[in-house]
């Protein structure tokens, strides 16, 4: 994730919170969809069960109260009444309801493959209802069936042929398989079918409302969490980072950060303030030490030059100005080696002292050197060098005591 590392802390936080929000939203959508799917299926089962029960109750009631009326009005046949009631109950819905039987009288009530399988299971009296989502003509549909058993009133038309009403015997002759049912035997079933697309449409509507509600809650929570995290973590860290950058740019250790808590962030700010205070104290001590050093070399009777390992002059006193023929401002940044005739000898002495001088506590070497100033005058000087270690590189101080002038 090389693209992620260079991002600012606030950008990383926004990205992480956005990913979290999206993840929570997708998870909520998935689990809500599964819950709605289960709920819709349960509602479909309950509705189909109630429809089937009402049809069966209607059929049983009509069977128990009619006498000779069906002979005069075929619409009062219990099965016909139940069929018409089912149509009225499902008229404004996508539910398709009918009564089916393995020994049907009306060809419209002949069972399909699914219904045939369930009717055979009902015949064994092991189950009284069944439901399943199946494919019909390439479309997923919900199927429900509830068994109907032969009551005493049912046997008037479906019992023995000789006991059946005349209008039934005229329509269905002796030997028809719709006769000779026994009391309590499964006579058929109510079959209910509804397209899953219709049920899923309800899921879609519920899911949309639920996701809007949940998404709004997640968004509010994320915004509140984001605000709290920004105020308690990101803003203090950003303030600390900006303060460190400011210290690096200006070199000033005077600024202090406000402490607003006693947690890890508060402890970090306290440590930073303590560090700034310590650095400020050390810098002040260093300045005082440097001032004392400058005052000391100013009153020295010999020329004093402090330079880096590469020869770059960083400090020079008034005697050095007189010896080398340049002002202090002009000397700063010049190479001390430019003024010595035997440059290599001085370089070797400095290198040797840097290599073994401090480790073996060797006293500063004192040698005679010829120094030529900018005006061409040559001075023989006695050179004594010493080294001061810093955090980055050593600083060499050379004391040049003039022995003679060969101008």
C-alpha positions as CSV (number, residue, x, y, z in Angstrom):
1,X,0.0,0.0,0.0
2,X,2.6,2.5,-1.1
3,X,-0.1,5.0,-2.0
4,X,-1.5,5.0,1.5
5,X,1.7,5.8,3.4
6,X,2.3,9.3,2.1
7,X,-1.3,10.4,2.9
8,X,-1.8,12.9,5.8
9,X,-3.3,11.6,9.0
10,X,-6.6,13.3,8.4
11,X,-6.8,11.8,4.9
12,X,-6.0,8.3,6.3
13,X,-8.7,8.8,9.0
14,X,-11.3,9.9,6.5
15,X,-10.5,7.0,4.2
16,X,-10.6,4.4,7.0
17,X,-13.9,5.9,8.4
18,X,-15.4,5.8,4.8
19,X,-14.4,2.2,4.4
20,X,-15.9,1.4,7.8
21,X,-19.1,3.1,6.9
22,X,-19.3,1.3,3.5
23,X,-18.5,-2.0,5.2
24,X,-21.1,-1.5,7.9
25,X,-23.7,-0.4,5.3
26,X,-23.0,-3.5,3.1
27,X,-23.1,-5.8,6.1
28,X,-26.4,-4.2,7.2
29,X,-27.8,-4.6,3.7
30,X,-26.8,-8.3,3.6
31,X,-28.2,-9.2,7.0
32,X,-31.3,-7.1,6.5
33,X,-31.9,-8.7,3.1
34,X,-31.6,-12.2,4.7
35,X,-33.9,-11.2,7.5
36,X,-36.4,-9.7,5.2
37,X,-36.2,-12.8,3.0
38,X,-36.9,-15.1,5.9
39,X,-39.7,-12.8,7.2
40,X,-41.3,-12.6,3.8
41,X,-41.2,-16.4,3.4
42,X,-42.7,-16.8,6.8
43,X,-45.5,-14.3,5.9
44,X,-46.1,-16.1,2.7
45,X,-46.4,-19.4,4.5
46,X,-48.8,-17.9,7.1
47,X,-50.9,-16.2,4.4
48,X,-51.1,-19.4,2.3
49,X,-51.9,-21.5,5.4
50,X,-54.7,-19.1,6.3
51,X,-56.1,-19.1,2.8
52,X,-56.0,-22.9,2.6
53,X,-57.6,-23.3,6.0
54,X,-60.4,-20.9,5.1
55,X,-61.1,-22.8,1.9
56,X,-61.1,-26.1,3.7
57,X,-63.4,-24.8,6.4
58,X,-65.7,-23.3,3.8
59,X,-65.8,-26.6,1.9
60,X,-66.5,-28.6,5.1
61,X,-69.2,-26.1,6.2
62,X,-71.0,-26.2,2.8
63,X,-70.8,-30.0,2.8
64,X,-72.4,-30.2,6.2
65,X,-75.3,-27.8,5.5
66,X,-76.4,-28.4,1.9
67,X,-78.9,-31.2,1.2
68,X,-80.5,-31.4,-2.2
69,X,-79.6,-27.8,-3.3
70,X,-76.6,-28.8,-5.4
71,X,-78.9,-30.9,-7.6
72,X,-80.8,-27.8,-8.5
73,X,-77.9,-25.4,-8.4
74,X,-74.5,-26.8,-9.3
75,X,-72.8,-23.6,-7.9
76,X,-73.7,-24.9,-4.4
77,X,-71.5,-28.0,-4.8
78,X,-69.0,-27.7,-1.8
79,X,-66.0,-28.0,-4.1
80,X,-67.4,-25.3,-6.5
81,X,-68.2,-23.0,-3.6
82,X,-64.7,-23.4,-2.1
83,X,-63.2,-22.7,-5.5
84,X,-65.2,-19.5,-6.0
85,X,-64.4,-18.3,-2.4
86,X,-60.6,-18.9,-3.1
87,X,-60.9,-16.7,-6.3
88,X,-62.6,-13.9,-4.4
89,X,-60.0,-14.1,-1.6
90,X,-57.1,-13.8,-4.0
91,X,-58.7,-11.6,-6.6
92,X,-56.4,-8.5,-5.9
93,X,-53.3,-10.5,-5.1
94,X,-50.7,-12.5,-7.0
95,X,-51.7,-15.6,-5.1
96,X,-53.0,-18.5,-7.3
97,X,-55.1,-20.9,-5.4
98,X,-56.9,-24.2,-6.4
99,X,-58.0,-27.5,-5.1
100,X,-56.2,-30.6,-6.5
101,X,-56.6,-34.3,-6.1
102,X,-55.0,-37.5,-7.4
103,X,-58.6,-38.8,-8.1
104,X,-60.0,-35.6,-9.5
105,X,-63.4,-35.1,-11.2
106,X,-62.7,-31.7,-12.8
107,X,-59.7,-31.9,-15.2
108,X,-58.9,-28.4,-14.1
109,X,-58.0,-29.9,-10.7
110,X,-55.5,-32.3,-12.1
111,X,-52.2,-32.0,-10.1
112,X,-48.9,-31.0,-11.7
113,X,-45.6,-32.8,-10.8
114,X,-45.0,-30.9,-7.6
115,X,-48.6,-31.3,-6.4
116,X,-48.6,-35.0,-7.3
117,X,-45.5,-35.6,-5.2
118,X,-47.0,-33.7,-2.2
119,X,-50.3,-35.5,-2.5
120,X,-48.5,-38.9,-2.3
121,X,-46.8,-37.7,0.8
122,X,-50.1,-36.5,2.3
123,X,-51.6,-39.9,1.5
124,X,-49.1,-41.5,3.9
125,X,-50.4,-39.2,6.5
126,X,-46.9,-38.3,7.6
127,X,-47.3,-34.6,6.8
128,X,-50.3,-32.3,6.6
129,X,-48.7,-29.4,4.8
130,X,-45.6,-28.6,2.8
131,X,-44.0,-25.5,1.1
132,X,-41.1,-24.9,-1.1
133,X,-39.5,-22.5,-3.5
134,X,-39.3,-24.1,-7.0
135,X,-38.8,-23.1,-10.6
136,X,-41.8,-23.0,-12.9
137,X,-41.2,-22.1,-16.6
138,X,-37.9,-20.6,-15.6
139,X,-39.3,-18.5,-12.8
140,X,-39.0,-19.0,-9.1
141,X,-42.3,-19.4,-7.3
142,X,-43.4,-20.1,-3.8
143,X,-45.5,-23.3,-3.5
144,X,-47.7,-24.3,-0.5
145,X,-50.1,-27.2,-0.1
146,X,-52.4,-28.3,2.8
147,X,-54.1,-31.7,2.8
148,X,-57.9,-32.1,2.9
149,X,-59.3,-35.3,4.5
150,X,-62.7,-36.9,3.8
151,X,-65.3,-35.9,6.4
152,X,-68.6,-37.7,6.8
153,X,-70.4,-35.1,4.7
154,X,-67.8,-35.5,1.9
155,X,-68.7,-39.2,1.6
156,X,-72.2,-38.4,0.4
157,X,-70.7,-37.5,-3.0
158,X,-67.3,-39.3,-2.7
159,X,-68.4,-42.5,-0.9
160,X,-70.1,-45.5,-2.5
161,X,-71.6,-44.9,-6.0
162,X,-75.0,-46.2,-4.9
163,X,-75.2,-43.6,-2.1
164,X,-74.2,-40.6,-4.2
165,X,-76.8,-38.1,-5.4
166,X,-78.4,-38.7,-8.7
167,X,-76.9,-35.6,-10.4
168,X,-73.4,-36.9,-9.3
169,X,-74.1,-40.4,-10.7
170,X,-75.2,-38.9,-14.0
171,X,-72.0,-36.9,-14.3
172,X,-69.6,-39.6,-13.0
173,X,-70.5,-43.2,-13.8
174,X,-69.9,-46.3,-11.7
175,X,-66.2,-47.2,-11.5
176,X,-65.0,-43.6,-11.6
177,X,-61.9,-43.3,-9.3
178,X,-63.5,-40.3,-7.4
179,X,-65.8,-42.7,-5.5
180,X,-65.1,-45.1,-2.6
181,X,-63.2,-42.7,-0.3
182,X,-63.1,-43.7,3.4
183,X,-63.6,-41.5,6.4
184,X,-60.4,-39.6,7.3
185,X,-58.7,-40.5,4.0
186,X,-56.8,-37.7,2.2
187,X,-59.2,-36.6,-0.5
188,X,-57.1,-33.8,-2.0
189,X,-55.3,-30.6,-1.0
190,X,-55.4,-26.9,-1.4
191,X,-52.5,-25.7,-3.5
192,X,-51.3,-22.1,-3.3
193,X,-48.7,-20.5,-5.6
194,X,-47.2,-17.0,-5.7
195,X,-44.3,-15.7,-7.8
196,X,-41.2,-15.0,-5.8
197,X,-40.8,-11.7,-7.8
198,X,-43.9,-10.4,-6.1
199,X,-42.5,-11.4,-2.7
200,X,-39.1,-9.9,-3.6
201,X,-40.8,-6.7,-4.5
202,X,-42.0,-6.4,-1.0
203,X,-38.5,-7.2,0.2
204,X,-37.1,-4.4,-2.0
205,X,-39.5,-1.9,-0.5
206,X,-38.8,-2.9,3.0
207,X,-35.1,-3.2,2.4
208,X,-34.9,0.3,0.9
209,X,-36.7,1.8,3.9
210,X,-34.6,-0.2,6.4
211,X,-31.3,0.6,4.7
212,X,-32.1,4.4,4.7
213,X,-33.0,4.2,8.4
214,X,-29.9,2.1,9.3
215,X,-27.6,4.1,6.9
216,X,-28.7,7.3,8.6
217,X,-28.0,5.9,12.0
218,X,-24.5,4.6,10.9
219,X,-23.7,8.0,9.3
220,X,-24.7,9.9,12.5
221,X,-22.6,7.4,14.6
222,X,-19.6,7.7,12.2
223,X,-19.8,11.5,12.2
224,X,-20.0,11.6,16.0
225,X,-17.1,9.2,16.3
226,X,-15.1,11.1,13.7
227,X,-15.6,14.4,15.5
228,X,-14.5,12.8,18.8
229,X,-11.5,11.1,17.3
230,X,-10.5,14.3,15.6
231,X,-10.7,16.4,18.7
232,X,-9.1,13.9,21.1
233,X,-6.5,12.3,18.8
234,X,-5.9,13.7,15.4
235,X,-6.0,17.4,16.2
236,X,-3.5,17.1,19.1
237,X,-1.2,14.9,17.0
238,X,-1.5,17.4,14.1
239,X,-0.7,20.3,16.5
240,X,2.3,18.4,17.9
241,X,3.5,17.7,14.3
242,X,3.2,21.3,13.3
243,X,5.0,22.5,16.5
244,X,7.9,20.1,15.7
245,X,8.1,21.4,12.2
246,X,8.1,25.0,13.5
247,X,10.9,24.2,15.9
248,X,12.9,22.6,13.1
249,X,12.4,25.7,10.9
250,X,13.0,28.4,13.4
251,X,15.1,26.8,16.1
252,X,12.9,28.3,18.8
253,X,12.0,26.1,21.7
254,X,9.8,28.7,23.5
255,X,6.4,27.4,22.3
256,X,4.4,25.1,24.6
257,X,1.3,23.0,23.7
258,X,-1.9,23.1,25.8
259,X,-2.6,19.9,27.7
260,X,-6.3,18.9,27.6
261,X,-6.3,15.4,28.9
262,X,-4.4,12.9,31.0
263,X,-4.4,10.0,28.6
264,X,-1.6,8.9,26.3
265,X,-2.0,12.0,24.1
266,X,-1.8,14.2,27.1
267,X,1.3,12.4,28.3
268,X,2.8,12.8,24.9
269,X,2.2,16.6,25.0
270,X,3.6,16.8,28.5
271,X,6.7,14.9,27.4
272,X,7.0,17.3,24.4
273,X,6.7,20.4,26.6
274,X,9.3,19.0,29.0
275,X,11.6,18.2,26.1
276,X,11.2,21.8,24.7
277,X,11.9,23.2,28.2
278,X,15.0,21.0,28.5
279,X,16.2,21.9,25.0
280,X,15.6,25.6,25.6
281,X,17.7,25.3,28.8
282,X,20.5,23.5,27.1
283,X,20.5,25.9,24.2
284,X,20.7,28.8,26.6
285,X,23.5,27.1,28.4
286,X,25.2,26.5,25.1
287,X,24.9,30.1,24.1
288,X,26.2,31.2,27.4
289,X,29.1,28.8,27.0
290,X,29.7,30.1,23.5
291,X,29.6,33.7,24.7
292,X,32.2,32.9,27.4
293,X,34.3,31.1,24.9
294,X,34.2,34.1,22.5
295,X,35.0,36.5,25.3
296,X,37.9,34.2,26.3
297,X,39.4,34.0,22.9
298,X,39.0,37.8,22.4
299,X,41.3,38.5,25.3
300,X,43.8,35.8,24.3
301,X,47.2,37.2,23.2
302,X,47.4,34.7,20.3
303,X,45.3,34.2,17.2
304,X,42.6,31.6,17.8
305,X,40.7,30.0,14.9
306,X,38.0,27.3,15.2
307,X,37.2,25.3,12.1
308,X,35.5,22.2,10.9
309,X,37.3,19.1,9.7
310,X,37.1,20.3,6.1
311,X,38.9,23.5,7.2
312,X,35.9,25.8,7.1
313,X,36.4,28.6,9.7
314,X,33.5,29.1,12.1
315,X,35.1,31.3,14.9
316,X,38.0,33.7,14.8
317,X,39.3,36.3,17.3
318,X,40.7,39.8,16.7
319,X,44.3,38.5,16.8
320,X,43.4,36.1,13.9
321,X,42.1,39.0,11.9
322,X,45.4,40.8,12.3
323,X,47.4,37.7,11.5
324,X,45.5,36.6,8.4
325,X,44.6,40.1,7.1
326,X,40.8,39.6,6.9
327,X,37.9,40.7,9.1
328,X,36.0,38.2,11.2
329,X,33.1,38.3,8.8
330,X,35.3,37.7,5.8
331,X,37.1,34.8,7.6
332,X,33.9,32.9,8.4
333,X,33.4,30.3,5.7
334,X,37.0,30.5,4.5
335,X,39.2,27.4,4.6
336,X,42.0,27.7,7.2
337,X,44.1,25.5,5.0
338,X,44.3,28.3,2.4
339,X,46.6,30.3,4.8
340,X,49.1,27.6,5.5
341,X,52.1,26.9,3.2
342,X,52.5,23.3,4.3
343,X,48.8,22.4,4.0
344,X,49.3,18.6,3.9
345,X,51.3,18.6,7.1
346,X,48.5,20.5,8.9
347,X,45.9,18.1,7.5
348,X,47.9,15.1,8.6
349,X,48.4,16.5,12.1
350,X,44.6,17.2,12.4
351,X,43.7,13.7,11.1
352,X,46.2,12.0,13.4
353,X,44.9,13.9,16.4
354,X,41.3,13.1,15.5
355,X,42.2,9.5,15.1
356,X,44.2,8.8,18.3
357,X,44.3,12.1,20.3
358,X,41.3,11.7,22.5
359,X,41.4,7.9,22.8
360,X,44.9,7.9,24.2
361,X,44.6,11.3,25.9
362,X,47.5,12.6,23.8
363,X,48.2,16.3,24.5
364,X,47.6,18.7,21.6
365,X,50.5,18.7,19.2
366,X,52.6,21.9,19.0
367,X,54.4,22.5,15.7
368,X,55.9,25.4,13.8
369,X,54.1,26.4,10.6
370,X,54.4,29.2,8.0
371,X,51.2,31.2,7.6
372,X,50.7,33.6,4.6
373,X,48.1,36.2,5.0
374,X,46.0,37.8,2.2
375,X,48.6,40.6,1.7
376,X,51.4,38.1,1.1
377,X,53.1,38.5,4.4
378,X,54.5,35.3,5.9
379,X,54.4,34.6,9.6
380,X,56.1,31.8,11.4
381,X,53.7,30.6,14.1
382,X,53.6,28.0,16.7
383,X,50.4,25.9,16.2
384,X,48.6,24.0,19.0
385,X,45.4,22.2,18.0
386,X,42.6,20.7,20.1
387,X,39.3,19.0,19.2
388,X,35.8,19.6,20.5
389,X,33.2,16.8,19.8
390,X,29.8,17.8,18.7
391,X,26.7,15.8,17.7
392,X,27.5,15.9,14.0
393,X,31.2,16.4,13.5
394,X,34.3,17.5,15.4
395,X,35.4,21.1,15.6
396,X,39.1,21.9,15.7
397,X,40.5,24.9,17.5
398,X,44.0,26.1,16.5
399,X,46.0,28.5,18.6
400,X,48.5,30.4,16.4
401,X,51.3,32.1,18.5
402,X,53.3,34.3,16.3
403,X,57.1,33.6,16.5
404,X,58.4,35.9,13.7
405,X,57.4,38.0,10.7
406,X,59.1,37.3,7.4
407,X,57.2,40.0,5.4
